[in-house]
Amino acid sequence: MTTSISICIATYKRPQGLFRLLESINTLRFSELETPTIEVVIADNDKAGSAKQIYESVKPTFNWKLVYGIEPHQGVTFARNRSLALASPDADFFVFIDDDEVPDALWLETLLICQKEYDADVVTGPITPKFEVAEVPSWVLKGGFFDPVQHETGKLMGVAFTNNTLVKSQLIRQIEIPFDDKLAFKGAEDVDLFTRLFAQGAKIVWCSEAMVYEFIPENRMRVKWLLDRNYYGYSAHSVTEKKYFPSVLIQAQRVLKGFLNILLGLCLLAPGLLLGRHRIAQSLIYVYRGFGSLSGLVNIRGAWGGAHR
C-alpha cells in the first residue's frame, strides 16, 4: 500500500520564500523507496490571501497535489492547526517545514527511510544556514551561531521542531488542538507539541541525513537577535518541561542548569572582551540561556518574534 504524506506549511507574507520552498519541493525524488502519495498544504495566515497568487502560479506545473486555505485568525498556532485541518484524512504522516527553508531533493525519502529503520513515531533533522548577504560578518562565522545541530542518526530525542520533522498522523489526530493557541504569539508551539508527544511515549529519532536549508536574513545577524532567540528558546523548554514533567527533581535540575549557565557566561565575559565580539556574544548567550531557563520555571516569558520564523 502506497504511503501517503501531507507536507504542512504555515506561511505569513513571505511570497518569495514560499515560492522558493514550493519550487524545491517540486524537485523531490525517490531512489530507494516507492514514490509516496504527496500533498502539499499551504495555510495562509494573511486574511487578505497574499499567498494565493503563489499557489495559483505554481499549481499548473506542480508534481504533487497542492492544497491552499486561508486562516484569518492571526497567530502561528492557528495557521499550523489550519494546515492540519486541510490535510487529507488518509495521510499516514504529517511533515513540517517552514516557509524560509528549502529541502534537499532526497529529504523526504531520507525521513521515511529513517522512520522505517528505527520504527520511529517522529523523525527530525538538522537545519543548515544559507546566508542572504554577500559577506557574512566574521564574528558570526567565528561564533558558529547558526551552525546546524549535530547528532548521530538514530539518536533518541526529547523534542522536535516544525522546521524539519515527520510525524505519524495518528499521534497528531488524537489531540483535539495540536498546537496550543495560547502560544499563538509567543512561539515555541512546536516545542510544546513534541514535548507533549514525548511525554506520552512517542519515539523521536534524529536523522542527520535529512537536509533542510534555512535562509538567514541580515537582521538575524545581530547580537540582540541571538540573545532573544536563546532566552526564549530556553524559557520555552523550561515551561514545557514543567508542564509535562512536573517532577520536583527535574525542576531542581533545571534551576541548577540555569544558574550554571549564568555563572559560566559571567566567567567568560571578561576574557571575551579581549578575544573579540564573537566571544562576548557567546558569553552573553550563556547568561541569557540561564535567565531564560529560570524565567520559564516561573512562567515569565513574554513574546518571541519568531512565530512565523
Backbone hydrogen bonds, N-H to C=O, Kabsch-Sander energy under -0.5 kcal/mol:
donor,donor_aa,acceptor,acceptor_aa,energy
5,I,37,T,-3.4
6,S,93,F,-2.3
7,I,5,I,-0.5
7,I,39,E,-2.9
8,C,6,S,-0.7
8,C,95,V,-3.3
9,I,7,I,-0.5
9,I,41,V,-2.7
11,T,9,I,-0.5
11,T,43,A,-2.5
18,L,14,R,-2.9
19,F,15,P,-2.5
20,R,16,Q,-2.3
21,L,17,G,-2.4
22,L,18,L,-2.7
23,E,19,F,-2.4
24,S,20,R,-1.8
25,I,21,L,-2.6
26,N,22,L,-1.8
27,T,24,S,-1.5
28,L,25,I,-1.6
29,R,105,A,-2.4
37,T,3,T,-2.9
38,I,36,P,-0.6
39,E,5,I,-2.1
40,V,65,K,-2.8
41,V,7,I,-3.2
41,V,39,E,-0.5
42,I,40,V,-0.5
42,I,67,V,-2.9
43,A,9,I,-2.9
43,A,41,V,-0.6
44,D,42,I,-0.7
44,D,69,G,-2.9
45,N,11,T,-2.9
45,N,43,A,-0.7
47,K,45,N,-0.7
49,G,46,D,-2.7
52,K,49,G,-1.4
55,Y,51,A,-2.2
56,E,52,K,-2.8
57,S,53,Q,-2.0
58,V,54,I,-2.0
59,K,55,Y,-2.2
61,T,58,V,-1.2
62,F,59,K,-1.4
65,K,38,I,-1.7
67,V,40,V,-3.0
69,G,42,I,-2.0
71,E,44,D,-3.2
74,Q,72,P,-0.7
76,V,184,A,-1.6
79,A,75,G,-1.7
80,R,76,V,-2.6
81,N,77,T,-2.7
82,R,78,F,-2.0
83,S,79,A,-2.1
84,L,80,R,-1.6
85,A,81,N,-2.0
86,L,82,R,-2.0
87,A,83,S,-0.9
91,A,88,S,-1.5
92,D,4,S,-2.2
93,F,4,S,-1.6
94,F,167,V,-2.6
95,V,6,S,-2.6
96,F,165,T,-3.0
97,I,8,C,-1.2
99,D,10,A,-0.5
101,E,98,D,-1.2
102,V,213,Y,-2.2
104,D,211,M,-2.5
107,W,104,D,-1.7
110,T,106,L,-2.5
111,L,107,W,-2.1
112,L,108,L,-2.2
113,I,109,E,-2.6
114,C,110,T,-2.3
115,Q,111,L,-2.4
116,K,112,L,-2.1
117,E,113,I,-2.6
118,Y,114,C,-2.2
119,D,115,Q,-0.6
120,A,115,Q,-1.7
121,D,203,K,-1.9
122,V,203,K,-2.3
123,V,166,L,-2.8
124,T,205,V,-2.4
125,G,164,N,-1.7
128,T,212,V,-2.8
130,K,214,E,-2.9
132,E,216,I,-2.7
140,V,137,P,-0.8
141,L,137,P,-1.5
142,K,138,S,-2.8
143,G,139,W,-1.8
144,G,140,V,-1.0
145,F,140,V,-1.1
147,D,144,G,-1.2
151,H,149,V,-0.5
154,G,206,W,-3.2
155,K,152,E,-2.0
157,M,204,I,-2.9
164,N,161,F,-0.9
165,T,96,F,-1.7
166,L,123,V,-2.8
167,V,94,F,-2.7
168,K,121,D,-2.3
169,S,92,D,-2.4
171,L,168,K,-1.0
172,I,168,K,-0.9
173,R,169,S,-2.7
174,Q,170,Q,-1.0
175,I,172,I,-1.7
176,E,174,Q,-0.5
180,D,178,P,-0.7
183,L,180,D,-2.1
184,A,181,D,-1.5
187,G,183,L,-1.6
192,D,188,A,-2.1
193,L,189,E,-1.9
194,F,190,D,-2.6
195,T,191,V,-2.1
196,R,192,D,-1.9
197,L,193,L,-2.2
198,F,194,F,-2.2
199,A,195,T,-2.5
200,Q,196,R,-1.4
201,G,198,F,-1.6
202,A,197,L,-2.7
204,I,157,M,-0.6
204,I,202,A,-0.7
205,V,122,V,-2.7
205,V,203,K,-0.5
206,W,155,K,-2.2
207,C,124,T,-2.4
210,A,207,C,-1.1
211,M,209,E,-1.4
212,V,126,P,-0.7
213,Y,102,V,-3.3
214,E,128,T,-2.4
215,F,100,D,-2.7
216,I,130,K,-2.4
216,I,214,E,-0.5
220,R,217,P,-1.6
221,M,218,E,-1.8
222,R,220,R,-1.3
226,L,222,R,-2.0
227,L,223,V,-2.6
228,D,224,K,-2.7
229,R,225,W,-2.5
230,N,226,L,-2.1
231,Y,227,L,-2.7
232,Y,228,D,-2.7
233,G,229,R,-2.0
234,Y,230,N,-2.3
235,S,231,Y,-2.1
236,A,232,Y,-2.4
237,H,233,G,-1.7
238,S,234,Y,-1.9
239,V,235,S,-2.5
240,T,236,A,-2.6
241,E,237,H,-2.4
242,K,238,S,-2.4
243,K,239,V,-1.9
244,Y,240,T,-2.5
245,F,241,E,-2.4
247,S,245,F,-2.6
251,Q,247,S,-2.3
252,A,248,V,-2.3
253,Q,249,L,-2.2
254,R,250,I,-2.0
255,V,251,Q,-2.2
256,L,252,A,-2.4
257,K,253,Q,-2.6
258,G,254,R,-2.2
259,F,255,V,-2.4
260,L,256,L,-2.5
261,N,257,K,-2.3
262,I,258,G,-1.9
263,L,259,F,-2.6
264,L,260,L,-2.7
265,G,261,N,-2.5
266,L,262,I,-2.3
267,C,263,L,-2.2
268,L,264,L,-1.8
269,L,265,G,-1.0
270,A,266,L,-0.7
272,G,268,L,-1.7
273,L,269,L,-1.4
273,L,270,A,-0.7
274,L,270,A,-0.5
274,L,271,P,-1.2
275,L,271,P,-1.3
276,G,272,G,-1.3
280,I,276,G,-1.8
281,A,277,R,-2.6
282,Q,278,H,-2.1
283,S,279,R,-2.2
284,L,280,I,-2.4
285,I,281,A,-2.2
286,Y,282,Q,-1.7
287,V,283,S,-1.6
288,Y,284,L,-2.8
289,R,285,I,-2.6
290,G,286,Y,-2.1
291,F,287,V,-2.4
292,G,288,Y,-2.4
293,S,289,R,-2.5
294,L,290,G,-2.1
295,S,291,F,-2.7
296,G,292,G,-2.2
297,L,293,S,-1.1
298,V,294,L,-0.8
298,V,295,S,-0.8
299,N,296,G,-1.2
300,I,295,S,-3.0
301,R,299,N,-0.7
305,G,303,A,-0.6
307,A,304,W,-0.6
309,R,306,G,-1.8
